[in-house]
Amino acid sequence: MVLQFFTKHRPTLDVPFFEDSDEGKARADAIIQLANEHPELCLGRDAMPQPATELTYTATWTFAGVPEYTQFMILAQESDVTLRVDRARYYMRNGQTLIIEYQNEGDAERSLIVNIGPDGMRGPNGMINFI
């Protein structure tokens, strides 16, 4: 199994997270629907209630394995090719952070996929990528 972890943080409750915003809600819901349509890939999602009402929000998605995780990511990218960039810009523009990590079954620690914050996006190598 592969676990994917999402941790979102915002400085105030004044601006919703992307997934609860007018700009992002339907797009985020489409990815959740994609997971529901492919239970052979995404085994489950454990998330705080939406819309988020706290400063911090966490969610964990469980995938059957690395090939299934990879296939789901391909399907998600094909279904909305600009989602990742638009989401990153929203988080950066609104002073929020989004950390996405993964953990393979049996690994002791999580590994970073991306850390998006007001100063840009950091990948696993720590380099800042501006978009």
C-alpha positions in Angstrom: 0.0 0.0 0.0 0.9 3.6 -0.5 -0.4 6.4 1.7 -0.6 10.0 0.5 -0.8 12.7 3.2 -2.2 16.2 2.7 -1.6 18.9 5.3 -3.0 22.4 4.7 -2.6 25.4 6.8 -3.8 29.0 6.6 -3.1 32.0 8.8 -6.7 33.0 9.2 -10.2 31.7 8.4 -10.8 34.7 6.1 -9.9 32.8 2.9 -11.0 29.2 2.3 -8.6 26.5 1.2 -8.5 26.0 -2.6 -10.7 22.9 -2.3 -13.5 24.9 -0.6 -13.2 28.0 -2.8 -15.4 29.0 -5.7 -12.3 28.5 -7.9 -11.4 25.0 -6.7 -14.4 23.2 -5.2 -15.8 21.6 -8.3 -12.3 20.6 -9.5 -11.4 19.0 -6.1 -14.8 17.2 -6.1 -14.0 15.8 -9.5 -10.8 14.2 -8.2 -12.7 12.7 -5.3 -15.3 11.4 -7.8 -12.4 9.9 -9.8 -11.3 8.1 -6.7 -14.8 6.8 -6.1 -14.9 5.5 -9.7 -11.6 3.6 -9.3 -11.7 1.7 -6.0 -9.2 -0.7 -7.4 -6.7 2.1 -7.3 -7.7 4.3 -4.4 -8.7 2.1 -1.5 -9.9 4.9 0.7 -9.8 8.5 1.9 -9.6 9.6 5.5 -10.2 13.3 5.7 -11.5 16.0 8.0 -15.0 17.3 7.2 -15.4 19.7 4.3 -15.6 22.6 4.1 -12.7 23.1 6.4 -13.5 25.2 9.4 -10.1 25.1 11.1 -6.7 26.7 10.3 -5.2 23.2 9.6 -6.7 20.4 7.6 -5.4 16.9 7.1 -6.3 14.0 4.8 -4.9 10.6 4.0 -5.5 8.7 0.8 -4.7 5.0 0.6 -3.7 3.4 -2.7 -3.3 -0.3 -3.4 0.4 0.0 -4.3 2.8 2.1 -6.3 1.5 1.0 -9.8 -2.1 1.9 -8.7 -0.9 5.2 -7.2 0.9 6.0 -10.4 -2.2 5.1 -12.5 -4.4 7.3 -10.4 -2.1 10.2 -10.7 -2.1 9.8 -14.5 -5.9 9.7 -14.6 -6.1 12.8 -12.3 -3.6 14.7 -14.5 -5.5 13.8 -17.7 -8.8 14.8 -16.2 -7.7 18.3 -15.2 -4.3 19.3 -16.7 -4.0 22.7 -14.9 -5.3 21.7 -11.5 -1.9 21.4 -9.8 -0.6 24.7 -11.1 -3.8 26.6 -10.4 -4.0 25.1 -6.9 -0.3 26.0 -6.2 -0.9 29.6 -7.3 -4.0 29.9 -5.1 -2.1 28.7 -2.0 0.9 31.0 -2.7 -1.3 34.0 -3.5 -3.4 33.5 -0.3 -0.4 32.9 2.1 -1.5 29.3 2.8 0.6 26.1 2.7 0.0 22.7 1.3 2.3 19.8 2.1 1.8 16.6 0.2 3.8 13.5 1.3 3.7 9.8 0.7 4.7 6.7 2.6 5.1 3.2 1.2 4.0 0.4 3.4 6.8 -0.6 5.7 8.7 2.7 5.4 9.5 4.3 8.7 9.0 7.9 7.5 7.1 9.9 5.0 8.7 11.4 1.9 7.9 14.8 0.5 6.2 15.2 -2.8 5.7 19.0 -2.7 5.6 21.8 -0.1 3.6 24.8 -1.5 3.8 28.1 0.5 3.8 31.8 0.0 7.4 31.7 -1.2 6.8 29.1 -3.9 6.9 25.4 -4.4 9.5 23.1 -2.9 10.0 19.6 -4.2 11.8 16.7 -2.6 15.2 18.3 -3.5 14.3 21.4 -1.5 14.7 23.7 -4.5 12.0 26.5 -4.8 10.1 26.4 -8.1 8.2 29.6 -8.9 5.2 29.2 -11.2 
